[in-house]
């Protein structure tokens, strides 16, 4: 942030640093309300990938 030229104005006891920034330098993206359009085949493949990822996550946590 310092490299970008933002002015540091406060550091709290946890080490978090706060900066002063012009409003025109901050932007928030609008949340997309569109849902993904998938074929049934794509939906099943995604469900299978997610199930495998969950299984592997649980396996890693138990080690």
C-alpha positions in Angstrom: 0.0 0.0 0.0 2.9 2.4 0.8 4.3 1.7 -2.7 1.0 2.8 -4.2 1.3 6.1 -2.3 -1.4 5.6 0.3 -0.8 7.5 3.6 -0.6 5.3 6.7 -2.5 6.9 9.6 -2.9 4.2 12.3 -1.5 0.9 13.4 -3.4 -1.0 16.2 -2.1 -3.3 18.9 -2.6 -6.4 16.6 -0.4 -4.9 13.9 -3.2 -3.9 11.5 -2.4 -0.8 9.5 -5.0 1.7 8.4 -4.5 4.0 5.4 -6.1 7.2 4.2 -7.4 6.7 0.6 -9.3 9.0 -1.7 -12.9 7.9 -2.4 -12.3 7.8 -6.2 -9.6 5.2 -5.6 -12.0 2.7 -4.1 -14.5 0.7 -6.0 -16.9 -2.1 -5.1 -18.1 -4.5 -7.8 -21.8 -5.2 -8.0 -22.8 -8.7 -7.1 -23.8 -10.7 -10.1 -27.4 -12.1 -9.9 -26.9 -14.4 -12.8 -26.8 -18.1 -12.1 -24.6 -20.5 -14.0 -26.2 -22.2 -16.9 -25.0 -25.8 -17.1 -26.1 -28.9 -19.0 -27.1 -31.9 -16.9 -23.8 -33.5 -17.9 -21.8 -30.5 -16.7 -23.8 -30.4 -13.4 -23.1 -34.1 -12.7 -19.3 -33.6 -13.4 -19.2 -30.6 -11.1 -21.0 -32.5 -8.4 -18.5 -35.3 -8.7 -15.6 -32.9 -8.5 -17.0 -31.3 -5.4 -17.7 -34.6 -3.7 -14.1 -35.7 -4.3 -12.8 -32.4 -3.0 -14.8 -32.7 0.2 -13.7 -36.3 0.6 -10.0 -35.3 0.2 -10.4 -32.4 2.6 -11.8 -34.6 5.3 -9.0 -37.1 4.7 -6.4 -34.4 5.1 -7.9 -33.0 8.3 -8.0 -36.4 10.0 -4.2 -37.0 9.3 
